[in-house]
Amino acid sequence: MNYKKSIIIIVALLIYSIGSFSQKINFAGNWVINKSKTDFGNAPEFVLEKTIKVEQRNDKMDIARIRLDHQLNELPPMIQTLAFDGTSFTGPQPTGPDVTSEMHWQNDQSLIINLKGASTAVETWTLDDGGKTLIINRSVQQSNGMKYSIKAVFDKQ
């Protein structure tokens, strides 16, 4: 009787561990904004990154975002190292206060990044076109109460 229970427990743990290591989508690459496919809504162009560089490992992602200022000049990169377990990361931003970010998988094909600094944003990342297109749906609430949503489309370089 104990032998059967042990076998059942071992099989259950094996099935659980296989599910835990299932293949997730890989966002690694150099991404460039595709303005013609991006839906800025009522937001200005400078609120989105010009480029995003992603290095993905099993447990975390390094993200370097190149943003623009109001005159559409490049700012220094905003660098984030985000763990897939939701651990918070706080890092400096080229302009404004530090940004605290958290990331977690929504499912095997998409992830969610929560950002909090001068404004609060929630991003959902997915890949399309066989991994050649990164889509970021971003909902933002600024400290002044203004809200907007953007569907950003980036092409892999």
C-alpha positions as CSV (number, residue, x, y, z in Angstrom):
1,M,0.0,0.0,0.0
2,N,2.8,2.5,0.9
3,Y,4.6,1.5,-2.3
4,K,1.6,2.4,-4.5
5,K,1.3,5.8,-2.7
6,S,5.0,6.4,-3.2
7,I,4.7,5.7,-6.9
8,I,1.7,7.9,-7.3
9,I,3.5,10.8,-5.5
10,I,6.6,10.3,-7.7
11,V,4.6,10.3,-10.9
12,A,2.6,13.4,-9.8
13,L,5.8,15.3,-9.0
14,L,7.4,14.2,-12.3
15,I,4.3,15.6,-14.2
16,Y,4.4,18.8,-12.2
17,S,8.1,19.3,-12.8
18,I,7.8,18.7,-16.6
19,G,5.0,21.4,-16.7
20,S,7.2,23.8,-14.7
21,F,10.0,23.5,-17.3
22,S,7.7,23.8,-20.4
23,Q,9.1,25.9,-23.2
24,K,8.2,29.5,-23.0
25,I,8.4,32.0,-25.9
26,N,11.7,33.8,-26.3
27,F,11.6,37.6,-26.7
28,A,15.4,37.9,-27.2
29,G,16.5,40.2,-30.0
30,N,16.8,43.8,-31.2
31,W,13.4,45.4,-31.8
32,V,12.7,48.7,-33.7
33,I,9.4,50.5,-33.5
34,N,7.1,50.2,-36.6
35,K,5.3,53.5,-36.5
36,S,3.0,52.6,-39.4
37,K,1.6,49.6,-37.5
38,T,1.6,51.2,-34.1
39,D,-1.6,52.6,-32.7
40,F,-0.6,55.5,-30.6
41,G,-4.2,56.4,-29.7
42,N,-4.1,60.0,-28.4
43,A,-0.5,59.7,-27.0
44,P,2.5,61.5,-28.6
45,E,5.1,59.6,-30.4
46,F,7.8,60.2,-27.8
47,V,6.1,58.1,-25.1
48,L,7.2,54.9,-26.9
49,E,10.7,53.4,-27.2
50,K,12.5,53.8,-30.5
51,T,14.3,50.5,-29.9
52,I,14.2,47.7,-27.4
53,K,17.1,45.2,-26.9
54,V,16.2,42.0,-25.0
55,E,18.5,39.3,-23.7
56,Q,16.5,36.4,-22.2
57,R,17.7,33.6,-19.9
58,N,15.9,30.9,-18.1
59,D,15.1,32.9,-15.0
60,K,15.2,36.6,-16.2
61,M,15.4,39.1,-19.0
62,D,17.6,42.1,-19.5
63,I,15.8,44.9,-21.3
64,A,17.4,48.0,-22.7
65,R,14.9,50.6,-23.9
66,I,15.9,53.6,-26.0
67,R,13.3,56.4,-25.6
68,L,12.9,59.8,-27.1
69,D,12.4,63.2,-25.4
70,H,9.8,65.8,-26.4
71,Q,11.9,67.0,-29.3
72,L,12.3,63.3,-30.5
73,N,16.0,63.2,-29.5
74,E,17.4,59.9,-28.2
75,L,17.7,59.6,-24.4
76,P,20.2,57.3,-22.7
77,P,18.9,53.7,-22.4
78,M,16.6,52.6,-19.5
79,I,18.0,49.2,-18.4
80,Q,15.9,46.7,-16.5
81,T,16.8,43.2,-15.3
82,L,13.5,41.5,-14.6
83,A,13.1,38.0,-13.1
84,F,10.3,35.8,-14.3
85,D,9.2,35.1,-10.7
86,G,7.9,38.6,-10.2
87,T,10.7,39.9,-8.1
88,S,10.7,43.7,-8.1
89,F,13.5,45.6,-9.8
90,T,14.1,49.3,-9.2
91,G,16.3,51.2,-11.6
92,P,17.1,54.8,-12.6
93,Q,15.4,56.4,-15.6
94,P,17.2,58.9,-17.9
95,T,14.7,61.5,-16.8
96,G,12.4,61.5,-13.8
97,P,12.2,59.3,-10.8
98,D,13.4,55.6,-10.5
99,V,11.1,53.0,-12.0
100,T,10.0,49.8,-10.2
101,S,9.2,46.9,-12.5
102,E,7.9,43.4,-12.0
103,M,7.4,40.8,-14.6
104,H,5.6,37.4,-14.8
105,W,4.3,35.0,-17.4
106,Q,0.7,35.4,-18.4
107,N,0.9,32.1,-20.2
108,D,3.5,30.3,-22.4
109,Q,3.1,32.9,-25.1
110,S,2.9,36.2,-23.3
111,L,4.2,38.1,-20.3
112,I,3.1,41.0,-18.2
113,I,5.3,43.8,-17.0
114,N,4.1,46.3,-14.3
115,L,6.0,49.6,-14.2
116,K,5.7,52.3,-11.5
117,G,7.5,55.6,-11.5
118,A,6.2,59.0,-12.4
119,S,3.3,57.1,-14.0
120,T,2.0,53.6,-13.7
121,A,1.9,51.3,-16.7
122,V,1.0,47.7,-17.5
123,E,2.5,46.1,-20.6
124,T,1.5,42.8,-22.2
125,W,4.1,41.4,-24.5
126,T,3.4,38.9,-27.3
127,L,5.1,37.8,-30.5
128,D,3.5,37.5,-33.9
129,D,4.5,36.7,-37.4
130,G,6.7,33.7,-36.4
131,G,8.6,35.7,-33.8
132,K,9.5,38.6,-36.2
133,T,7.0,41.0,-34.6
134,L,6.9,42.1,-30.9
135,I,3.5,43.5,-29.8
136,I,3.3,45.5,-26.6
137,N,-0.1,46.5,-25.4
138,R,0.5,49.3,-22.8
139,S,-2.0,50.9,-20.5
140,V,-0.7,54.0,-18.7
141,Q,-2.0,56.2,-15.9
142,Q,0.0,59.3,-15.3
143,S,0.4,61.0,-12.0
144,N,-1.9,63.9,-13.2
145,G,-4.7,61.3,-13.8
146,M,-4.4,61.2,-17.6
147,K,-4.9,57.7,-19.0
148,Y,-4.1,56.3,-22.4
149,S,-3.5,53.0,-24.1
150,I,-1.1,52.1,-26.9
151,K,-0.6,49.1,-29.1
152,A,3.1,49.2,-30.0
153,V,4.5,47.1,-32.9
154,F,8.2,46.4,-33.1
155,D,10.0,44.6,-35.9
156,K,12.9,42.3,-35.2
157,Q,16.2,43.4,-36.7
